[in-house]
Amino acid sequence: MSGFKLLRTPPGSLVVFVCLLMSVVENLHKGPGVKVLVKEHDDAILPCSFSTRENLEEMLFDWRKNGQKNGQKKEVFLYDAGDHYNNGHQGQDEQFKGRVSHFQDQLMNGNASIKIQNTTMADSGNYSCDFPHLQPSQTFNIELVVGTCPEPYIKTLNDMKDGLLLQCEVRGASPKPKVQWQDSAGNILPSEGKCSERGGLYYVTRWTAVTKTDQYRCVVTQEEIGHQIDAETFVPFCEKRCEDCSAKKLIGGFCGFIIGVVVLVVAKALLVATKCFRAN
Ligand SMILES: *[C@@H]1O[C@H](CO)[C@@H](O)[C@H](O)[C@H]1NC(C)=O
């Protein structure tokens, strides 16, 4: 019965990306493996199942994570005929304590998939699902890619001749994001950029030159993990020009007024002078 408790997920936790390649799994004994991609903080389901649908309830399977520096594997989840890491079995790696569960009601269908909750970048890597007691023993390989993308950061750079240069910066994203500038109508604007990679994270900057008042968006897309995020900025470019124009108009008007006054005064003076002349 304890298995059913494990099936409860915390409210709000979402399995966003479920690997679609389950059907391929049974052919992966020595194959390249299945890739599962999720966004940081989402849950990940790592698939491992037999197409023969044999009942696994009384079997032993062991999920481990490869690729540690010392060549050792981390214990992720062990199930041994009903005993497992969530009901007292010892030996689970600290990184996975309280975060990994199996699907008890799926075992009888040959499904030994697990769910890792609230993934972080540290969970990325190669996992294996082993059935050491089977003859011959069976191993399934699954690669987990946990993506991350901080919010893009917009800056308005100093004026160019007749426009403004907008900068959008993404600091530390994985997998590599596509960064684009758009206007409020959704048109993709011509832009230039640079990209660098450090420790598996991508740092991307893109610039675009704008000359019109608009709400501009920097859109960051990571197709592999179905993730998109954007930031917006309002550029009141034309208003600035208009202010300039109206300032000029004002000055122009004032000058006109002054000239008018001067003309009027001169005319009046002439008139007065004429009158005076006549009077004499
Ligand atoms: C195994 O169980 C998980 C969790 O219920 C499910 O998402 C997955 O589709 C199942 N795999 C197969 C091959 O039925």
The ligand as a Gaussian input file, in Angstrom:
#p B3LYP/6-31G(d) Opt

LIG

0 1
 C        5.109000       4.035000     -17.710000
 O        4.467000       4.761000     -16.675000
 C        4.595000       6.177000     -16.794000
 C        3.918000       6.782000     -15.584000
 O        2.587000       6.426000     -15.473000
 C        3.950000       6.631000     -18.077000
 O        4.111000       8.001000     -18.220000
 C        4.567000       5.895000     -19.256000
 O        3.898000       6.241000     -20.429000
 C        4.527000       4.397000     -19.045000
 N        5.262000       3.735000     -20.122000
 C        4.682000       2.878000     -20.939000
 C        5.557000       2.312000     -21.991000
 O        3.514000       2.557000     -20.835000

